[in-house]
Amino acid sequence: MLERKKITIIGAGTMGKIIISGILDSGNSQVESITATARTKQTVNEIKRGFGINADTDNAKACVDADIIILAVKPKEIGKVVKTIRNKISGDKKPLIISIAAGVSTKYIEDILEDDTPVIRAMPNTPCCIRNGMTTLCRGSYTTDEHIQLARIIFETLGKCIELDEIHMDAVTGLSASGPAFIYLIMESLADGGVMVGLPRKVAMELVMQTVMGAAKMMEVTGRHPASLKDDVTTPAGCTISGILTLEDGKIRSVLARAVQIAAARAGELGK
Ligand SMILES: NC(=O)c1ccc[n+]([C@@H]2O[C@H](COP(=O)([O-])OP(=O)(O)OC[C@H]3O[C@@H](n4cnc5c(N)ncnc54)[C@H](OP(=O)(O)O)[C@@H]3O)[C@@H](O)[C@H]2O)c1
């Protein structure tokens, strides 16, 4: 489905580059059919050298004849960018617009376009970089099943992809897009604990990494609730339950849950 599509990525930064590499690695698209843009010549040259695709600083020019346009600039740039490309994408052939900007609604983009151009909002995360990402899609007013299928083909090359109603997108941003940073902080802290009790840093890091991967896989493979898996680890009067009570004293559950809550609320403010 993607083979004959001309794809333009506006904003070839951290996420833009991840999406470009995913599309290219999937073998679904050729370098000639992909164009990316950036603000500076420096990034444009880096993209040309790194991926061999077309790259430019001119967003409007890059969108001429595009079938799919992926908006990967910061949320505050979206309005300006959409106004710039609006005239180049009007006409009979309507491209599919996919925005990955946090907090920016499909309606905000549709209102600038003032026509029935299909818009999808997508929320990927940085593990897409190693094809272990999580992306959530939602539809705008003019999105069809075929458009969702196209977006799925792109984001499934980067990991898992699900569709939800747009009302959930800020919550998704606070959980799965910010989530990797929360987990890294926890991992770093656990490794610090290992160092505190005498492990070399490198060893502590390796133990933490495999422990987190193993715990995530246990949830996935067994389908069991994390509370039940935790009970397997806690021997009566043992060391794990004493560690858990210390975490509970530090209100770890509410601290983590509130982190998601506040990140979701902040996501909602970004597009305003
Ligand atoms: N980072 C994440 O974990 C994550 C996860 C999900 C969604 N997102 C969303 O992804 C979007 C991009 O985030 P990011 O972390 O990839 O940001 P980033 O690394 O700062 O990349 C932004 C890119 O946009 C380019 N740019 C800026 N203004 C532009 C313009 N007017 N026209 C064309 N290109 C322009 C920049 O070019 P230069 O390099 O030349 O400055 C840069 O390459 C944001 O909306 C964010 O909400 C991010």
The ligand as a Gaussian input file, in Angstrom:
#p B3LYP/6-31G(d) Opt

LIG

0 1
 N       10.663000      13.093000      21.600000
 C        9.669000      12.245000      21.935000
 O        9.824000      11.335000      22.754000
 C        8.341000      12.388000      21.251000
 C        7.418000      11.324000      21.341000
 C        6.185000      11.460000      20.670000
 C        5.877000      12.605000      19.982000
 N        6.779000      13.622000      19.947000
 C        6.427000      14.828000      19.187000
 O        7.271000      14.855000      18.076000
 C        7.481000      16.202000      17.656000
 C        8.950000      16.404000      17.423000
 O        9.639000      16.146000      18.614000
 P       11.203000      15.832000      18.582000
 O       11.542000      15.366000      19.960000
 O       11.521000      14.976000      17.408000
 O       11.774000      17.312000      18.354000
 P       13.201000      17.770000      17.746000
 O       14.203000      16.691000      17.929000
 O       13.482000      19.109000      18.330000
 O       12.915000      17.914000      16.182000
 C       12.193000      18.948000      15.632000
 C       12.639000      19.086000      14.186000
 O       11.791000      20.046000      13.569000
 C       12.594000      20.867000      12.730000
 N       11.881000      22.119000      12.568000
 C       11.678000      23.125000      13.446000
 N       10.920000      24.090000      12.916000
 C       10.638000      23.684000      11.645000
 C        9.912000      24.242000      10.568000
 N        9.281000      25.418000      10.688000
 N        9.839000      23.555000       9.414000
 C       10.455000      22.344000       9.251000
 N       11.154000      21.762000      10.252000
 C       11.250000      22.430000      11.415000
 C       13.897000      20.995000      13.450000
 O       14.904000      21.356000      12.501000
 P       16.429000      21.677000      12.939000
 O       17.042000      20.358000      13.280000
 O       17.019000      22.250000      11.699000
 O       16.344000      22.618000      14.082000
 C       14.070000      19.583000      14.018000
 O       14.738000      18.770000      13.078000
 C        6.898000      17.098000      18.748000
 O        5.701000      17.667000      18.331000
 C        6.654000      16.141000      19.906000
 O        5.503000      16.517000      20.667000
 C        8.013000      13.541000      20.541000

